[in-house]
Amino acid sequence: MSSTNDSMERARELAASWPWLPAFRAVAETEHLPSASAALHVTPSALSRTIRLLEEELGRPLFDRVGRRLVLNAAGQELLASVRRAMREVHEAYVHLRGAALLGEIHVGTPGPFAPLYVLPALGDLATLHPGLQPHLHATAGRSATDALARGDLDLAVVDDAPDDPELEGRVLRALTHDVFVARPAPGEPVFVAPPPDPQGRNQDAWPEDRPRRVTLRVDRMATAIDAVRQGPWAAVLPVDVGMAAGLHPLGWSDSLPRTDLRLVRRRQGSRPGRADAVAEALLARLSAP
């Protein structure tokens, strides 16, 4: 009887605030009331009131008010992670009860040059195995990819950097060898096109931190770096598979450059297998093969 009473008490405690959680999630993920209100088709004032009620229910703020901006604080981040997990579990239950676990859209992200090499062959296999699935392939990488995974805009990503979000998990598919690529060999030291450094100032390509080089162009997409190498005086550090597929010339520096890992990154698995698992299996079958 005690456990039943405890269950009912938890249900009563959540009953008032449960309808507020989708609104909280929208505001937390955008940190912008007008954007969240447009997504939910409610007024900003209604959203603001909902957030205030939720904060009063919890007895603590979930956002820091910075001028006219809302910035999710540590308590808000903790609640957002829990809300995402709960909503994902409920949604997965709906999908299974409707018999649609292997039907419908599945969203996969990867840098553009990785798509034909690593992802499209696996999606071709998937089309044969599960014709009811409709993959959507998105060109994305880095922080954009991990943020989209956390929000649920992507289901999986194939990237060459490790996730830094505790709600995400990564699995190494294979090691990537890198080289310095140019359009054609030329005398002298190359000048580089490279991605911007990360917030800690570290290189985001495979160039060693302790090795100097001259970077004269910064780009945030690998495909743009490839175009720059083709058209300009620049060299770029690229995975060997990517540089060779682009028809660029390797300088033969791969032995002095570190390897990176090609990873399959996704939200932590729920209790039920579904669409993301089917795509993951196809990618693993293709990319884990020797």
Backbone as CSV, one residue per row, in Angstrom:
resi,resn,N_x,N_y,N_z,CA_x,CA_y,CA_z,C_x,C_y,C_z
1,MET,0.834,-1.208,0.000,0.000,0.000,0.000,0.865,1.254,0.000
2,SER,1.983,1.178,0.735,2.856,2.347,0.821,3.387,2.751,-0.543
3,SER,3.782,1.739,-1.354,4.317,2.065,-2.674,3.251,2.697,-3.554
4,THR,1.992,2.229,-3.422,0.901,2.827,-4.187,0.689,4.273,-3.773
5,ASN,0.711,4.519,-2.472,0.555,5.894,-1.992,1.683,6.787,-2.491
6,ASP,2.915,6.239,-2.481,4.056,7.015,-2.976,3.879,7.353,-4.450
7,SER,3.390,6.373,-5.224,3.178,6.611,-6.654,2.145,7.698,-6.885
8,MET,1.050,7.622,-6.141,0.005,8.626,-6.301,0.495,10.004,-5.875
9,GLU,1.319,10.039,-4.837,1.853,11.322,-4.378,2.753,11.937,-5.451
10,ARG,3.585,11.096,-6.098,4.436,11.606,-7.181,3.582,12.098,-8.341
11,ALA,2.506,11.357,-8.645,1.629,11.767,-9.741,0.979,13.109,-9.443
12,ARG,0.524,13.282,-8.203,-0.096,14.567,-7.839,0.927,15.703,-7.899
13,GLU,2.146,15.403,-7.484,3.184,16.439,-7.485,3.500,16.906,-8.901
14,LEU,3.472,15.970,-9.850,3.801,16.309,-11.234,2.607,16.838,-12.021
15,ALA,1.393,16.574,-11.535,0.205,16.884,-12.333,0.138,18.348,-12.732
16,ALA,0.457,19.246,-11.807,0.337,20.673,-12.111,1.408,21.128,-13.084
17,SER,2.634,20.643,-12.892,3.750,21.181,-13.678,3.998,20.428,-14.979
18,TRP,3.464,19.219,-15.133,3.734,18.429,-16.334,3.383,19.173,-17.625
19,PRO,2.230,19.853,-17.720,1.916,20.564,-18.972,2.861,21.727,-19.268
20,TRP,3.611,22.170,-18.284,4.521,23.297,-18.504,5.856,22.871,-19.122
21,LEU,6.147,21.570,-19.097,7.489,21.122,-19.483,7.801,21.313,-20.966
22,PRO,6.855,21.073,-21.906,7.191,21.370,-23.305,7.531,22.840,-23.531
23,ALA,6.819,23.733,-22.849,7.132,25.159,-22.973,8.515,25.456,-22.406
24,PHE,8.817,24.861,-21.249,10.152,25.054,-20.676,11.224,24.573,-21.643
25,ARG,11.019,23.403,-22.247,12.038,22.874,-23.159,12.262,23.816,-24.332
26,ALA,11.192,24.319,-24.917,11.336,25.216,-26.067,12.112,26.473,-25.695
27,VAL,11.802,27.049,-24.546,12.511,28.259,-24.118,13.955,27.926,-23.765
28,ALA,14.177,26.793,-23.110,15.534,26.414,-22.706,16.429,26.171,-23.912
29,GLU,15.871,25.584,-24.962,16.695,25.251,-26.126,16.967,26.457,-27.012
30,THR,16.118,27.451,-26.957,16.337,28.648,-27.774,16.897,29.813,-26.972
31,GLU,16.605,29.835,-25.672,16.948,30.969,-24.803,16.452,32.281,-25.416
32,HIS,15.279,32.174,-26.080,14.730,33.326,-26.798,13.216,33.162,-26.850
33,LEU,12.499,33.973,-26.096,11.045,33.823,-26.010,10.338,33.940,-27.358
34,PRO,10.668,34.930,-28.208,9.962,35.006,-29.491,10.145,33.758,-30.350
35,SER,11.364,33.189,-30.379,11.589,31.977,-31.175,10.803,30.801,-30.610
36,ALA,10.815,30.656,-29.291,10.065,29.566,-28.668,8.566,29.734,-28.873
37,SER,8.079,30.961,-28.785,6.642,31.190,-28.963,6.217,30.892,-30.393
38,ALA,7.081,31.221,-31.364,6.760,30.912,-32.759,6.713,29.403,-32.977
39,ALA,7.632,28.672,-32.346,7.660,27.220,-32.510,6.432,26.554,-31.900
40,LEU,5.939,27.098,-30.794,4.810,26.485,-30.084,3.467,27.128,-30.416
41,HIS,3.508,28.218,-31.196,2.279,28.926,-31.582,1.524,29.451,-30.362
42,VAL,2.278,30.017,-29.430,1.690,30.711,-28.284,2.381,32.063,-28.162
43,THR,1.822,32.944,-27.375,2.403,34.278,-27.251,3.612,34.254,-26.316
44,PRO,4.567,35.169,-26.521,5.703,35.249,-25.589,5.270,35.483,-24.149
45,SER,4.219,36.277,-23.956,3.772,36.540,-22.582,3.247,35.270,-21.922
46,ALA,2.566,34.420,-22.694,2.082,33.152,-22.135,3.248,32.247,-21.756
47,LEU,4.274,32.217,-22.596,5.456,31.417,-22.274,6.156,31.949,-21.034
48,SER,6.288,33.263,-20.962,6.942,33.873,-19.804,6.195,33.518,-18.520
49,ARG,4.878,33.536,-18.581,4.069,33.195,-17.410,4.264,31.720,-17.034
50,THR,4.328,30.841,-18.036,4.545,29.417,-17.770,5.886,29.179,-17.090
51,ILE,6.930,29.847,-17.578,8.252,29.693,-16.965,8.226,30.186,-15.521
52,ARG,7.547,31.288,-15.284,7.466,31.824,-13.923,6.746,30.838,-12.997
53,LEU,5.652,30.234,-13.475,4.917,29.262,-12.661,5.782,28.043,-12.345
54,LEU,6.539,27.576,-13.342,7.396,26.418,-13.118,8.489,26.741,-12.099
55,GLU,9.076,27.922,-12.216,10.108,28.323,-11.255,9.530,28.454,-9.846
56,GLU,8.318,28.968,-9.748,7.680,29.065,-8.429,7.399,27.677,-7.858
57,GLU,6.982,26.752,-8.715,6.717,25.385,-8.265,7.990,24.725,-7.723
58,LEU,9.122,24.981,-8.395,10.390,24.370,-7.988,11.090,25.152,-6.883
59,GLY,10.696,26.391,-6.702,11.311,27.204,-5.666,12.695,27.703,-6.003
60,ARG,13.003,27.788,-7.300,14.310,28.308,-7.704,14.248,28.757,-9.160
61,PRO,15.090,29.707,-9.559,15.104,30.130,-10.958,15.750,29.076,-11.847
62,LEU,15.280,28.993,-13.069,15.847,28.091,-14.070,16.646,28.847,-15.120
63,PHE,16.466,30.155,-15.145,17.169,31.011,-16.103,17.783,32.189,-15.357
64,ASP,18.902,32.664,-15.856,19.440,33.946,-15.423,18.916,35.013,-16.371
65,ARG,18.423,36.098,-15.827,17.943,37.212,-16.643,19.113,38.158,-16.878
66,VAL,19.581,38.232,-18.114,20.713,39.088,-18.489,20.171,40.152,-19.437
67,GLY,19.853,41.324,-18.897,19.177,42.331,-19.705,17.824,41.797,-20.131
68,ARG,17.592,41.753,-21.433,16.334,41.225,-21.975,16.459,39.757,-22.365
69,ARG,17.624,39.158,-22.082,17.871,37.779,-22.491,17.620,36.808,-21.344
70,LEU,17.256,35.582,-21.722,17.157,34.469,-20.783,18.319,33.526,-21.049
71,VAL,19.084,33.216,-20.013,20.221,32.306,-20.139,20.001,31.144,-19.181
72,LEU,19.944,29.936,-19.714,19.696,28.751,-18.899,20.801,28.594,-17.851
73,ASN,20.416,28.442,-16.582,21.420,28.270,-15.531,21.617,26.778,-15.228
74,ALA,22.425,26.469,-14.209,22.758,25.073,-13.916,21.514,24.255,-13.560
75,ALA,20.601,24.836,-12.775,19.364,24.124,-12.435,18.527,23.875,-13.685
76,GLY,18.464,24.876,-14.567,17.728,24.711,-15.810,18.339,23.650,-16.703
77,GLN,19.665,23.591,-16.755,20.331,22.572,-17.565,20.031,21.172,-17.045
78,GLU,20.009,21.034,-15.724,19.688,19.725,-15.135,18.263,19.313,-15.477
79,LEU,17.319,20.248,-15.364,15.930,19.923,-15.687,15.776,19.641,-17.175
80,LEU,16.440,20.417,-18.033,16.330,20.204,-19.478,16.793,18.800,-19.851
81,ALA,17.905,18.342,-19.292,18.387,16.992,-19.602,17.346,15.945,-19.216
82,SER,16.711,16.108,-18.059,15.697,15.150,-17.617,14.451,15.208,-18.491
83,VAL,14.039,16.408,-18.867,12.858,16.558,-19.723,13.105,15.922,-21.083
84,ARG,14.289,16.138,-21.641,14.599,15.520,-22.935,14.513,13.999,-22.845
85,ARG,15.093,13.419,-21.798,15.059,11.955,-21.656,13.627,11.457,-21.514
86,ALA,12.846,12.127,-20.677,11.466,11.685,-20.451,10.635,11.790,-21.724
87,MET,10.752,12.907,-22.438,9.969,13.081,-23.665,10.394,12.073,-24.726
88,ARG,11.705,11.767,-24.783,12.172,10.782,-25.759,11.600,9.399,-25.452
89,GLU,11.593,9.013,-24.175,11.039,7.707,-23.800,9.554,7.621,-24.141
90,VAL,8.808,8.673,-23.845,7.370,8.667,-24.142,7.143,8.607,-25.647
91,HIS,7.917,9.396,-26.403,7.762,9.387,-27.859,8.089,8.014,-28.430
92,GLU,9.149,7.378,-27.930,9.505,6.045,-28.419,8.396,5.043,-28.120
93,ALA,7.750,5.175,-26.968,6.622,4.289,-26.653,5.481,4.501,-27.642
94,TYR,5.166,5.757,-27.955,4.121,6.043,-28.942,4.450,5.389,-30.281
95,VAL,5.700,5.554,-30.715,6.115,5.011,-32.012,5.937,3.498,-32.042
96,HIS,6.354,2.818,-30.983,6.234,1.360,-30.946,4.782,0.925,-30.886
97,LEU,3.962,1.612,-30.107,2.559,1.237,-30.006,1.823,1.440,-31.323
98,ARG,2.298,2.380,-32.121,1.701,2.598,-33.447,2.255,1.640,-34.495
99,GLY,3.205,0.797,-34.118,3.818,-0.125,-35.073,4.692,0.562,-36.092
100,ALA,5.276,1.704,-35.717,6.046,2.504,-36.676,7.519,2.604,-36.301
101,ALA,8.032,1.597,-35.573,9.415,1.677,-35.099,10.410,1.763,-36.246
102,LEU,10.102,1.138,-37.372,11.017,1.144,-38.513,10.363,1.783,-39.728
103,LEU,9.544,2.796,-39.473,8.898,3.560,-40.538,9.146,5.041,-40.308
104,GLY,9.185,5.813,-41.402,9.228,7.261,-41.275,10.619,7.853,-41.350
105,GLU,10.704,9.121,-40.957,11.925,9.901,-41.139,12.973,9.576,-40.081
106,ILE,14.233,9.644,-40.511,15.376,9.520,-39.608,16.427,10.523,-40.078
107,HIS,16.944,11.322,-39.158,17.812,12.445,-39.527,19.257,12.152,-39.123
108,VAL,20.140,12.207,-40.123,21.551,11.873,-39.945,22.386,13.076,-40.356
109,GLY,23.352,13.452,-39.530,24.224,14.575,-39.840,25.654,14.123,-40.049
110,THR,26.358,14.797,-40.949,27.771,14.513,-41.198,28.358,15.665,-42.001
111,PRO,29.661,15.922,-41.902,30.262,16.908,-42.806,30.049,16.492,-44.260
112,GLY,29.808,17.469,-45.141,29.490,17.168,-46.529,30.434,16.191,-47.204
113,PRO,31.756,16.371,-47.104,32.668,15.445,-47.778,32.647,14.026,-47.221
114,PHE,32.151,13.840,-45.995,32.053,12.489,-45.444,30.884,11.715,-46.045
115,ALA,29.867,12.420,-46.532,28.620,11.752,-46.928,28.837,10.672,-47.984
116,PRO,29.463,10.971,-49.142,29.598,9.921,-50.154,30.562,8.813,-49.757
117,LEU,31.507,9.121,-48.876,32.517,8.133,-48.501,32.033,7.178,-47.422
118,TYR,31.345,7.697,-46.431,31.054,6.908,-45.240,29.567,6.666,-44.983
119,VAL,28.708,7.598,-45.378,27.309,7.524,-44.944,26.384,6.998,-46.035
120,LEU,26.505,7.510,-47.251,25.577,7.100,-48.307,25.625,5.600,-48.605
121,PRO,26.799,4.949,-48.605,26.768,3.492,-48.816,25.935,2.764,-47.766
122,ALA,26.029,3.196,-46.503,25.231,2.560,-45.449,23.747,2.851,-45.627
123,LEU,23.415,4.076,-46.057,22.002,4.395,-46.285,21.450,3.605,-47.465
124,GLY,22.301,3.284,-48.432,21.872,2.405,-49.520,21.516,1.021,-49.008
125,ASP,22.350,0.490,-48.107,22.027,-0.802,-47.483,20.713,-0.709,-46.707
126,LEU,20.529,0.403,-46.009,19.329,0.589,-45.192,18.073,0.588,-46.053
127,ALA,18.153,1.173,-47.245,16.986,1.229,-48.131,16.516,-0.165,-48.517
128,THR,17.462,-1.097,-48.614,17.106,-2.478,-48.936,16.548,-3.205,-47.719
129,LEU,17.187,-2.989,-46.568,16.787,-3.702,-45.352,15.479,-3.176,-44.771
130,HIS,15.307,-1.859,-44.801,14.145,-1.221,-44.167,13.576,-0.160,-45.113
131,PRO,12.859,-0.574,-46.147,12.379,0.392,-47.147,11.385,1.407,-46.600
132,GLY,10.822,1.156,-45.431,9.886,2.121,-44.854,10.550,3.307,-44.193
133,LEU,11.863,3.253,-44.000,12.582,4.383,-43.407,12.918,5.421,-44.473
134,GLN,12.862,6.688,-44.095,13.156,7.794,-45.018,14.286,8.635,-44.429
135,PRO,15.543,8.303,-44.745,16.651,9.079,-44.186,16.682,10.501,-44.738
136,HIS,17.017,11.440,-43.864,17.305,12.823,-44.249,18.753,13.079,-43.863
137,LEU,19.581,13.437,-44.832,21.007,13.637,-44.587,21.298,15.130,-44.519
138,HIS,21.938,15.561,-43.438,22.214,16.978,-43.190,23.720,17.205,-43.133
139,ALA,24.197,18.239,-43.827,25.613,18.602,-43.789,25.871,19.436,-42.540
140,THR,26.524,18.845,-41.562,26.787,19.547,-40.306,27.939,18.869,-39.598
141,ALA,28.558,19.585,-38.667,29.700,19.046,-37.926,29.892,19.855,-36.658
142,GLY,30.798,19.386,-35.800,31.202,20.144,-34.625,30.049,20.438,-33.687
143,ARG,30.072,21.647,-33.125,29.080,22.032,-32.129,27.673,22.055,-32.713
144,SER,27.543,22.420,-33.981,26.213,22.427,-34.605,25.600,21.033,-34.585
145,ALA,26.428,20.017,-34.838,25.925,18.643,-34.851,25.526,18.187,-33.455
146,THR,26.374,18.449,-32.450,26.049,17.983,-31.100,24.831,18.712,-30.536
147,ASP,24.700,20.008,-30.828,23.513,20.739,-30.371,22.247,20.180,-31.019
148,ALA,22.324,19.872,-32.332,21.162,19.321,-33.030,20.797,17.940,-32.493
149,LEU,21.791,17.136,-32.142,21.520,15.834,-31.533,20.821,16.000,-30.188
150,ALA,21.325,16.901,-29.360,20.740,17.098,-28.033,19.297,17.580,-28.126
151,ARG,19.007,18.457,-29.103,17.635,18.968,-29.269,16.697,17.930,-29.851
152,GLY,17.252,16.907,-30.525,16.420,15.943,-31.225,16.221,16.276,-32.682
153,ASP,16.884,17.313,-33.198,16.786,17.640,-34.620,17.545,16.625,-35.469
154,LEU,18.583,16.014,-34.909,19.283,14.897,-35.537,19.112,13.658,-34.673
155,ASP,19.100,12.495,-35.328,19.047,11.229,-34.598,20.432,10.618,-34.424
156,LEU,21.289,10.799,-35.422,22.656,10.309,-35.359,23.547,11.278,-36.117
157,ALA,24.851,11.211,-35.833,25.823,11.980,-36.602,27.070,11.129,-36.799
158,VAL,27.695,11.280,-37.954,28.983,10.643,-38.242,29.990,11.769,-38.362
159,VAL,30.864,11.902,-37.372,31.758,13.053,-37.263,33.136,12.567,-36.817
160,ASP,34.100,13.478,-36.840,35.460,13.107,-36.440,35.889,13.816,-35.165
161,ASP,34.919,14.152,-34.310,35.260,14.696,-32.999,34.378,14.035,-31.943
162,ALA,34.867,13.977,-30.726,34.160,13.285,-29.651,33.071,14.178,-29.074
163,PRO,31.925,13.609,-28.663,30.869,14.427,-28.057,31.302,14.943,-26.695
164,ASP,30.923,16.186,-26.391,31.241,16.757,-25.080,29.987,16.980,-24.248
165,ASP,28.904,16.293,-24.607,27.626,16.401,-23.903,27.357,15.072,-23.210
166,PRO,27.113,15.058,-21.898,26.889,13.788,-21.200,25.644,13.047,-21.662
167,GLU,24.739,13.736,-22.361,23.544,13.071,-22.869,23.801,12.348,-24.187
168,LEU,24.996,12.496,-24.749,25.341,11.866,-26.019,26.364,10.767,-25.789
169,GLU,26.341,9.780,-26.674,27.338,8.717,-26.624,27.946,8.548,-28.005
170,GLY,29.223,8.200,-28.034,29.920,8.025,-29.298,30.553,6.652,-29.391
171,ARG,30.617,6.136,-30.603,31.270,4.852,-30.858,32.240,5.030,-32.014
172,VAL,33.469,4.580,-31.822,34.485,4.717,-32.864,34.179,3.732,-33.989
173,LEU,34.123,4.251,-35.214,33.886,3.428,-36.392,35.193,2.985,-37.034
174,ARG,36.133,3.930,-37.146,37.451,3.612,-37.694,38.388,4.786,-37.453
175,ALA,39.676,4.525,-37.547,40.669,5.593,-37.437,40.814,6.288,-38.785
176,LEU,41.037,7.591,-38.739,41.242,8.381,-39.950,42.692,8.855,-40.004
177,THR,43.368,8.535,-41.105,44.711,9.045,-41.358,44.596,10.371,-42.088
178,HIS,45.459,11.330,-41.753,45.424,12.662,-42.351,46.707,12.959,-43.108
179,ASP,46.591,13.884,-44.047,47.757,14.401,-44.760,47.490,15.863,-45.070
180,VAL,48.524,16.543,-45.524,48.379,17.913,-46.011,48.174,17.837,-47.513
181,PHE,47.104,18.472,-47.993,46.746,18.406,-49.410,46.851,19.782,-50.047
182,VAL,47.315,19.787,-51.302,47.397,21.000,-52.119,46.814,20.686,-53.487
183,ALA,46.550,21.751,-54.261,46.055,21.533,-55.623,47.152,20.966,-56.508
184,ARG,48.371,21.489,-56.342,49.539,21.003,-57.082,50.782,21.345,-56.275
185,PRO,51.810,20.524,-56.340,53.023,20.795,-55.561,53.665,22.118,-55.969
186,ALA,54.231,22.819,-54.979,54.918,24.090,-55.228,56.076,24.187,-54.241
187,PRO,57.133,24.906,-54.601,58.266,25.041,-53.677,57.894,25.891,-52.461
188,GLY,58.648,25.704,-51.378,58.432,26.507,-50.178,57.410,25.896,-49.238
189,GLU,57.284,26.522,-48.062,56.328,26.073,-47.056,54.908,26.461,-47.469
190,PRO,53.942,25.558,-47.316,52.567,25.910,-47.690,51.951,26.897,-46.708
191,VAL,50.993,27.672,-47.209,50.130,28.466,-46.335,48.798,27.718,-46.240
192,PHE,48.151,27.815,-45.086,47.047,26.909,-44.787,45.700,27.610,-44.741
193,VAL,44.669,26.851,-45.146,43.286,27.129,-44.797,42.934,26.143,-43.690
194,ALA,42.282,26.628,-42.645,42.004,25.776,-41.485,40.727,26.241,-40.810
195,PRO,40.082,25.345,-40.051,38.908,25.779,-39.278,39.323,26.692,-38.142
196,PRO,38.400,27.505,-37.632,38.716,28.325,-36.457,39.090,27.433,-35.280
197,PRO,39.954,27.901,-34.390,40.261,27.105,-33.198,39.035,26.969,-32.305
198,ASP,39.051,25.953,-31.446,37.945,25.766,-30.514,38.030,26.803,-29.395
199,PRO,37.037,26.853,-28.483,37.055,27.889,-27.436,38.306,27.880,-26.564
200,GLN,38.997,26.743,-26.509,40.234,26.667,-25.729,41.466,27.015,-26.566
201,GLY,41.235,27.408,-27.827,42.346,27.798,-28.685,43.050,26.650,-29.371
202,ARG,42.479,25.456,-29.340,43.122,24.286,-29.931,42.714,24.125,-31.390
203,ASN,43.615,23.526,-32.175,43.328,23.260,-33.577,42.163,22.288,-33.701
204,GLN,41.308,22.520,-34.685,40.189,21.613,-34.930,40.419,20.735,-36.151
205,ASP,41.589,20.832,-36.767,41.995,19.822,-37.730,43.090,18.990,-37.062
206,ALA,43.744,18.129,-37.802,44.708,17.214,-37.191,46.127,17.781,-37.179
207,TRP,46.267,19.090,-37.187,47.601,19.693,-37.130,48.099,19.689,-35.687
208,PRO,49.344,19.243,-35.433,49.850,19.191,-34.050,49.900,20.571,-33.402
209,GLU,49.536,20.623,-32.132,49.492,21.897,-31.404,50.870,22.541,-31.290
210,ASP,51.907,21.728,-31.192,53.249,22.274,-30.954,54.038,22.525,-32.236
211,ARG,53.374,22.432,-33.374,54.069,22.608,-34.654,53.575,23.893,-35.309
212,PRO,54.458,24.865,-35.554,53.990,26.128,-36.143,53.586,25.956,-37.606
213,ARG,52.689,26.790,-38.039,52.309,26.880,-39.454,51.711,28.250,-39.689
214,ARG,51.580,28.616,-40.931,51.006,29.913,-41.293,49.607,29.687,-41.856
215,VAL,48.599,30.177,-41.119,47.206,30.066,-41.550,46.751,31.439,-42.020
216,THR,46.326,31.531,-43.273,45.892,32.822,-43.825,44.415,32.844,-44.188
217,LEU,43.714,31.711,-43.993,42.277,31.664,-44.275,41.625,30.708,-43.287
218,ARG,40.533,31.162,-42.668,39.751,30.328,-41.759,38.385,30.053,-42.377
219,VAL,37.962,28.795,-42.361,36.633,28.418,-42.851,36.029,27.435,-41.857
220,ASP,34.702,27.401,-41.787,34.064,26.535,-40.801,33.495,25.260,-41.397
221,ARG,33.728,25.027,-42.699,33.236,23.796,-43.322,34.358,23.131,-44.116
222,MET,34.432,21.815,-44.005,35.453,21.068,-44.718,35.296,21.221,-46.226
223,ALA,34.053,21.258,-46.708,33.833,21.410,-48.146,34.387,22.736,-48.650
224,THR,34.267,23.789,-47.848,34.809,25.090,-48.239,36.328,25.050,-48.246
225,ALA,36.933,24.338,-47.310,38.389,24.188,-47.306,38.862,23.485,-48.574
226,ILE,38.139,22.467,-49.001,38.496,21.767,-50.241,38.411,22.713,-51.432
227,ASP,37.342,23.512,-51.503,37.220,24.494,-52.589,38.367,25.493,-52.556
228,ALA,38.758,25.924,-51.351,39.853,26.889,-51.233,41.162,26.297,-51.737
229,VAL,41.417,25.033,-51.424,42.643,24.383,-51.904,42.626,24.297,-53.421
230,ARG,41.489,23.962,-53.989,41.392,23.849,-55.449,41.638,25.186,-56.142
231,GLN,41.141,26.274,-55.561,41.122,27.550,-56.270,42.246,28.499,-55.875
232,GLY,42.843,28.303,-54.704,43.782,29.307,-54.222,45.149,28.746,-53.921
233,PRO,45.925,29.493,-53.171,47.286,29.059,-52.864,47.377,28.191,-51.620
234,TRP,46.228,27.769,-51.064,46.232,27.181,-49.733,46.446,25.669,-49.738
235,ALA,46.903,25.195,-48.596,46.952,23.770,-48.274,45.989,23.518,-47.120
236,ALA,45.518,22.288,-46.992,44.600,21.935,-45.902,44.951,20.564,-45.358
237,VAL,44.775,20.413,-44.044,44.889,19.099,-43.409,43.535,18.408,-43.544
238,LEU,43.521,17.272,-44.233,42.276,16.554,-44.498,42.473,15.065,-44.250
239,PRO,41.389,14.346,-43.915,41.491,12.891,-43.933,41.930,12.426,-45.317
240,VAL,42.794,11.419,-45.348,43.339,10.967,-46.632,42.217,10.547,-47.575
241,ASP,41.200,9.842,-47.065,40.079,9.430,-47.923,39.432,10.636,-48.589
242,VAL,39.247,11.706,-47.819,38.559,12.901,-48.320,39.415,13.617,-49.348
243,GLY,40.691,13.842,-49.032,41.568,14.552,-49.959,41.738,13.826,-51.275
244,MET,41.901,12.507,-51.218,42.068,11.739,-52.453,40.783,11.744,-53.275
245,ALA,39.625,11.609,-52.607,38.354,11.641,-53.335,38.127,12.982,-54.003
246,ALA,38.677,14.061,-53.419,38.525,15.396,-53.999,39.520,15.665,-55.122
247,GLY,40.407,14.725,-55.393,41.376,14.899,-56.468,42.532,15.818,-56.116
248,LEU,42.816,15.989,-54.818,43.902,16.860,-54.389,45.202,16.066,-54.251
249,HIS,46.301,16.806,-54.131,47.628,16.183,-54.103,48.139,16.113,-52.662
250,PRO,48.462,14.904,-52.151,48.991,14.803,-50.790,50.485,15.118,-50.767
251,LEU,50.918,15.793,-49.712,52.339,16.119,-49.575,53.133,15.013,-48.882
252,GLY,52.458,13.960,-48.444,53.171,12.845,-47.836,53.609,13.094,-46.411
253,TRP,52.820,13.895,-45.679,53.165,14.213,-44.295,52.367,13.372,-43.295
254,SER,51.699,12.333,-43.748,50.760,11.621,-42.869,51.448,10.993,-41.657
255,ASP,52.703,10.582,-41.797,53.393,9.959,-40.665,53.626,10.937,-39.513
256,SER,53.640,12.237,-39.816,53.896,13.231,-38.767,52.618,13.871,-38.233
257,LEU,51.459,13.419,-38.707,50.181,13.973,-38.258,49.425,12.931,-37.443
258,PRO,48.740,13.351,-36.378,47.995,12.381,-35.565,46.766,11.863,-36.300
259,ARG,46.388,10.653,-35.961,45.128,10.113,-36.458,43.980,10.638,-35.596
260,THR,42.805,10.688,-36.187,41.596,10.983,-35.420,40.624,9.825,-35.611
261,ASP,39.542,9.843,-34.856,38.557,8.764,-34.931,37.296,9.239,-35.635
262,LEU,36.826,8.428,-36.561,35.495,8.629,-37.128,34.503,7.994,-36.167
263,ARG,33.531,8.783,-35.708,32.621,8.323,-34.656,31.164,8.395,-35.096
264,LEU,30.419,7.436,-34.600,28.962,7.481,-34.658,28.483,8.056,-33.333
265,VAL,27.814,9.197,-33.375,27.366,9.878,-32.158,25.842,9.941,-32.167
266,ARG,25.250,9.683,-31.011,23.792,9.701,-30.894,23.413,10.018,-29.454
267,ARG,22.132,10.300,-29.240,21.652,10.408,-27.870,21.723,9.030,-27.206
268,ARG,21.867,9.035,-25.902,21.951,7.758,-25.196,20.705,6.926,-25.470
269,GLN,20.921,5.637,-25.715,19.847,4.765,-26.152,18.768,4.624,-25.097
270,GLY,17.528,4.617,-25.574,16.406,4.358,-24.696,16.213,2.867,-24.491
271,SER,15.085,2.508,-23.951,14.833,1.103,-23.618,14.304,0.305,-24.801
272,ARG,13.931,0.972,-25.895,13.340,0.276,-27.032,14.178,0.517,-28.282
273,PRO,14.489,-0.538,-29.042,15.183,-0.323,-30.318,14.258,0.362,-31.313
274,GLY,14.838,1.134,-32.221,14.012,1.848,-33.186,14.790,2.277,-34.408
275,ARG,14.368,3.385,-35.005,14.946,3.833,-36.272,16.433,4.115,-36.158
276,ALA,16.813,4.824,-35.095,18.227,5.166,-34.945,19.085,3.914,-34.838
277,ASP,18.567,2.873,-34.193,19.329,1.629,-34.072,19.525,0.973,-35.433
278,ALA,18.509,1.026,-36.285,18.631,0.435,-37.615,19.701,1.152,-38.433
279,VAL,19.724,2.484,-38.363,20.747,3.239,-39.088,22.123,2.954,-38.499
280,ALA,22.208,2.912,-37.173,23.494,2.632,-36.525,24.034,1.274,-36.955
281,GLU,23.177,0.275,-37.024,23.626,-1.058,-37.436,24.147,-1.044,-38.866
282,ALA,23.474,-0.319,-39.759,23.937,-0.244,-41.145,25.286,0.467,-41.238
283,LEU,25.449,1.555,-40.483,26.724,2.272,-40.481,27.836,1.409,-39.901
284,LEU,27.552,0.729,-38.805,28.566,-0.120,-38.182,28.972,-1.260,-39.100
285,ALA,28.000,-1.853,-39.789,28.319,-2.950,-40.701,29.235,-2.485,-41.823
286,ARG,28.997,-1.292,-42.325,29.824,-0.747,-43.409,31.186,-0.280,-42.916
287,LEU,31.200,0.470,-41.841,32.408,1.204,-41.469,33.286,0.475,-40.467
288,SER,32.763,-0.530,-39.796,33.604,-1.314,-38.899,34.313,-2.435,-39.640
289,ALA,33.919,-2.650,-40.890,34.560,-3.704,-41.677,36.003,-3.321,-41.974
290,PRO,36.917,-4.307,-41.998,38.317,-3.981,-42.287,38.479,-3.470,-43.706
